[in-house]
Amino acid sequence: MADRDHRPALILRHPPRDRALHWLLVIVFLFTATSGFALFHPSLFWLTNLTGGGPWSAILHPFIGLVMAVVFVWFAAPTWRVAQLTPNDIAWLKGIRYVVSGQEERLPEVGQYNAGQKLLYFTLMTCVLLLALTGILFWRRYFAGYFPIGVVRLGALAHAFLAFVVLISVVVHMSAAAWEAGSIRSMIRGTVTPGWAYKHRRAWFREMIRPGAGR
């Protein structure tokens, strides 16, 4: 058995705040998505069983959706600076085939998040904010009466489209996390091995191991 004292120190990737907000966001998203899609089409109405039936789904969905938007902004806003695309990110996207084939050493070094994660960040940020805005347009009990019926219908159509974009984005995010071994563990325990960091986020790895990094 290997001596634990000689194992390389792990690198903190996701602090407790980020992990707590991430999993809170997962829970809120599940309730928002199931209640919303349950009301989208009769074939999905059975999903209302998860939120107490049809009336409760219709009542709770807007409120849960607003909670999701607030939690998402709270979670994602501090990442704004590191989520900006760089020339290396553009080159990484052009060479995405090397990522798929496990030849990341042939790509420019990337920081804490790769270009795919950054694009996902901006996609979700845009869609979540627009979902909150379009949802208000046809929130009948409180706001829909203040808008022309054409605007209400357009808001409902846009809301449905944005919801599908978010759903597809989340599926892509989950698939990528499962494919990149160690990513899910890092969101549970918060840390990654130096080998993982060197292989997948080499520029970030160099930043973390420099003297005075404190992580």
BELDASUL-V822514 format. One record per residue. N is the residue number from 0. RES is the residue in one letter. PSI is psi as a letter, one per 40 degrees, with the letter a starting at -180 (none if undefined). D_LAST is the distance of its C-alpha to the last C-alpha in Angstrom with 1 decimal. Layout:
# BELDASUL-V822514
n->N res->RES psi->PSI d_last->D_LAST
n->N res->RES psi->PSI d_last->D_LAST
This chain:
# BELDASUL-V822514
n->0 res->M psi->h d_last->27.4
n->1 res->A psi->i d_last->24.3
n->2 res->D psi->h d_last->22.8
n->3 res->R psi->d d_last->19.7
n->4 res->D psi->e d_last->18.5
n->5 res->H psi->e d_last->18.4
n->6 res->R psi->i d_last->16.4
n->7 res->P psi->i d_last->13.4
n->8 res->A psi->i d_last->10.0
n->9 res->L psi->i d_last->9.1
n->10 res->I psi->h d_last->6.4
n->11 res->L psi->h d_last->6.1
n->12 res->R psi->d d_last->8.8
n->13 res->H psi->h d_last->10.9
n->14 res->P psi->i d_last->10.3
n->15 res->P psi->d d_last->13.5
n->16 res->R psi->d d_last->15.4
n->17 res->D psi->d d_last->15.3
n->18 res->R psi->d d_last->16.4
n->19 res->A psi->d d_last->19.1
n->20 res->L psi->d d_last->20.5
n->21 res->H psi->d d_last->20.5
n->22 res->W psi->d d_last->22.6
n->23 res->L psi->d d_last->24.7
n->24 res->L psi->d d_last->25.4
n->25 res->V psi->d d_last->26.5
n->26 res->I psi->d d_last->28.9
n->27 res->V psi->d d_last->30.3
n->28 res->F psi->d d_last->30.7
n->29 res->L psi->d d_last->32.7
n->30 res->F psi->d d_last->35.1
n->31 res->T psi->d d_last->35.5
n->32 res->A psi->d d_last->36.1
n->33 res->T psi->d d_last->38.5
n->34 res->S psi->d d_last->40.5
n->35 res->G psi->d d_last->40.7
n->36 res->F psi->d d_last->41.8
n->37 res->A psi->d d_last->44.2
n->38 res->L psi->e d_last->46.0
n->39 res->F psi->d d_last->45.9
n->40 res->H psi->i d_last->48.5
n->41 res->P psi->d d_last->51.0
n->42 res->S psi->e d_last->49.8
n->43 res->L psi->e d_last->46.4
n->44 res->F psi->d d_last->47.9
n->45 res->W psi->d d_last->47.2
n->46 res->L psi->e d_last->43.5
n->47 res->T psi->e d_last->44.8
n->48 res->N psi->d d_last->45.1
n->49 res->L psi->e d_last->41.3
n->50 res->T psi->f d_last->41.6
n->51 res->G psi->e d_last->44.9
n->52 res->G psi->i d_last->47.5
n->53 res->G psi->d d_last->48.5
n->54 res->P psi->d d_last->49.1
n->55 res->W psi->d d_last->45.8
n->56 res->S psi->d d_last->43.9
n->57 res->A psi->d d_last->45.6
n->58 res->I psi->d d_last->44.9
n->59 res->L psi->d d_last->41.2
n->60 res->H psi->d d_last->40.0
n->61 res->P psi->d d_last->39.9
n->62 res->F psi->d d_last->38.1
n->63 res->I psi->d d_last->35.5
n->64 res->G psi->d d_last->35.1
n->65 res->L psi->d d_last->34.4
n->66 res->V psi->d d_last->31.8
n->67 res->M psi->d d_last->30.2
n->68 res->A psi->d d_last->30.2
n->69 res->V psi->d d_last->28.7
n->70 res->V psi->d d_last->25.9
n->71 res->F psi->d d_last->25.2
n->72 res->V psi->d d_last->25.1
n->73 res->W psi->d d_last->22.8
n->74 res->F psi->d d_last->20.4
n->75 res->A psi->d d_last->20.7
n->76 res->A psi->d d_last->21.4
n->77 res->P psi->e d_last->17.8
n->78 res->T psi->e d_last->17.4
n->79 res->W psi->d d_last->20.5
n->80 res->R psi->d d_last->19.0
n->81 res->V psi->e d_last->16.9
n->82 res->A psi->e d_last->19.9
n->83 res->Q psi->h d_last->22.3
n->84 res->L psi->i d_last->24.0
n->85 res->T psi->i d_last->23.8
n->86 res->P psi->d d_last->26.4
n->87 res->N psi->d d_last->24.1
n->88 res->D psi->d d_last->24.1
n->89 res->I psi->d d_last->27.9
n->90 res->A psi->d d_last->28.2
n->91 res->W psi->d d_last->26.0
n->92 res->L psi->d d_last->28.4
n->93 res->K psi->d d_last->31.4
n->94 res->G psi->f d_last->30.2
n->95 res->I psi->d d_last->29.3
n->96 res->R psi->d d_last->31.7
n->97 res->Y psi->d d_last->29.3
n->98 res->V psi->d d_last->26.6
n->99 res->V psi->d d_last->29.3
n->100 res->S psi->e d_last->30.5
n->101 res->G psi->f d_last->27.2
n->102 res->Q psi->f d_last->27.4
n->103 res->E psi->e d_last->24.2
n->104 res->E psi->e d_last->24.2
n->105 res->R psi->e d_last->27.2
n->106 res->L psi->i d_last->25.4
n->107 res->P psi->i d_last->23.5
n->108 res->E psi->h d_last->19.7
n->109 res->V psi->i d_last->18.2
n->110 res->G psi->a d_last->15.1
n->111 res->Q psi->d d_last->13.1
n->112 res->Y psi->i d_last->16.7
n->113 res->N psi->i d_last->19.8
n->114 res->A psi->d d_last->23.2
n->115 res->G psi->d d_last->24.5
n->116 res->Q psi->d d_last->21.9
n->117 res->K psi->d d_last->22.4
n->118 res->L psi->d d_last->26.2
n->119 res->L psi->d d_last->25.8
n->120 res->Y psi->d d_last->23.9
n->121 res->F psi->d d_last->26.8
n->122 res->T psi->d d_last->29.4
n->123 res->L psi->d d_last->28.3
n->124 res->M psi->d d_last->27.7
n->125 res->T psi->d d_last->31.2
n->126 res->C psi->d d_last->32.9
n->127 res->V psi->d d_last->31.6
n->128 res->L psi->d d_last->32.7
n->129 res->L psi->d d_last->36.0
n->130 res->L psi->d d_last->36.6
n->131 res->A psi->d d_last->36.4
n->132 res->L psi->d d_last->38.8
n->133 res->T psi->d d_last->41.3
n->134 res->G psi->d d_last->41.2
n->135 res->I psi->d d_last->42.5
n->136 res->L psi->d d_last->45.4
n->137 res->F psi->f d_last->46.9
n->138 res->W psi->g d_last->45.8
n->139 res->R psi->d d_last->49.4
n->140 res->R psi->d d_last->49.5
n->141 res->Y psi->d d_last->47.8
n->142 res->F psi->d d_last->47.6
n->143 res->A psi->d d_last->49.6
n->144 res->G psi->e d_last->52.9
n->145 res->Y psi->e d_last->51.8
n->146 res->F psi->i d_last->51.6
n->147 res->P psi->i d_last->54.3
n->148 res->I psi->d d_last->54.6
n->149 res->G psi->d d_last->53.7
n->150 res->V psi->d d_last->50.4
n->151 res->V psi->d d_last->49.7
n->152 res->R psi->d d_last->50.5
n->153 res->L psi->d d_last->48.5
n->154 res->G psi->d d_last->45.5
n->155 res->A psi->d d_last->46.0
n->156 res->L psi->d d_last->46.1
n->157 res->A psi->d d_last->43.0
n->158 res->H psi->d d_last->41.2
n->159 res->A psi->d d_last->42.1
n->160 res->F psi->d d_last->41.1
n->161 res->L psi->d d_last->37.7
n->162 res->A psi->d d_last->37.2
n->163 res->F psi->d d_last->38.0
n->164 res->V psi->d d_last->35.5
n->165 res->V psi->d d_last->32.7
n->166 res->L psi->d d_last->33.9
n->167 res->I psi->d d_last->33.9
n->168 res->S psi->d d_last->30.4
n->169 res->V psi->d d_last->29.1
n->170 res->V psi->d d_last->30.9
n->171 res->V psi->d d_last->29.4
n->172 res->H psi->d d_last->25.9
n->173 res->M psi->d d_last->26.5
n->174 res->S psi->d d_last->28.1
n->175 res->A psi->d d_last->25.4
n->176 res->A psi->d d_last->22.7
n->177 res->A psi->d d_last->25.1
n->178 res->W psi->d d_last->25.8
n->179 res->E psi->g d_last->22.2
n->180 res->A psi->h d_last->21.6
n->181 res->G psi->e d_last->18.3
n->182 res->S psi->d d_last->17.9
n->183 res->I psi->d d_last->19.7
n->184 res->R psi->d d_last->17.8
n->185 res->S psi->d d_last->14.5
n->186 res->M psi->e d_last->16.2
n->187 res->I psi->d d_last->17.5
n->188 res->R psi->d d_last->14.7
n->189 res->G psi->e d_last->11.7
n->190 res->T psi->i d_last->10.2
n->191 res->V psi->i d_last->11.5
n->192 res->T psi->i d_last->12.5
n->193 res->P psi->d d_last->11.8
n->194 res->G psi->d d_last->15.5
n->195 res->W psi->d d_last->15.3
n->196 res->A psi->d d_last->12.8
n->197 res->Y psi->d d_last->15.0
n->198 res->K psi->d d_last->18.1
n->199 res->H psi->d d_last->17.6
n->200 res->R psi->g d_last->15.1
n->201 res->R psi->d d_last->15.3
n->202 res->A psi->d d_last->14.7
n->203 res->W psi->d d_last->11.5
n->204 res->F psi->d d_last->10.6
n->205 res->R psi->d d_last->11.7
n->206 res->E psi->d d_last->9.7
n->207 res->M psi->d d_last->6.3
n->208 res->I psi->e d_last->7.8
n->209 res->R psi->i d_last->9.6
n->210 res->P psi->h d_last->9.9
n->211 res->G psi->e d_last->8.4
n->212 res->A psi->d d_last->5.6
n->213 res->G psi->e d_last->3.8
n->214 res->R psi->none d_last->0.0
